Amino acid sequence: MEYIFKIFRFDPEKDKEPYFQEYEYDFLPNVSVLEALIIIRNELDSSLSFRYSCRGAVCGSCGMIINGNPDLACRIKLGILNTKEVVLEPLANLEILKDLVVDMVPFWKAYREIRPYLHSENKFPEKEQRISEKQMERIYQFINCILCACCYSACPVVSKDENYLGPAALAKLYRFVKDPRDRRPYSFLKKINTQEGAWGCHTIFKCVEACPKDVRPVDGIEGIRRKLIIEKLKRFFGIKK
Ligand code: FES
């Protein structure tokens, strides 16, 4: 079937304004958007820039806006779009480096701020520290996050406040906070007891709609808020545990 790709183009080194460029090509419907992009670049326009690595919805690097929705280009087959027109734009809320490639630095900066690793009491335990299946179930969906930034791109709060940590970082923080092996001090949690942290979310659920891995970042944010309130009450009433 003949598809028309309208692709966002912008090279800050030579373009004054962004524009859309059209490419027509005969693709089978089971070709993914990423495969189509690779063919367009190889056969029609070698100047086209986009990011990818694994091609299997694992690395999270091919996030872009496909017909208005943030998603992974390697995950979406042309056939499921139900249209022969495919409009591709870079992820929103991040600066454009070239064409479909965005600057991920603010996203990674937010991620680093939550210190995304287990803060264990014993840095060198003698044996592995296991958690129960039930405990694992509580955090499992957040482990599935591949940090593609689709939720960050969809988040209306990020679009208004560049200091907001965003759904992915906060959901990952919940993954650690909820892990019984994590011993990060309350002073760390207090740092995100702010509008730029746990209280910035307006619960609009755009992150849930955008996540290609069915993670619900908003659930993690709610979990962190609950934890903050419980810890505050415990301190108020002098409860130790
Ligand atoms: S190329 Fe790795 S997630 Fe798409």
Residues whose N, C-alpha, C, O or C-beta is under 5 A from the ligand:
A	BS01	FES	Y52 S53 C54 R55 G56 A57 V58 C59 G60 S61 C62 L72 C74
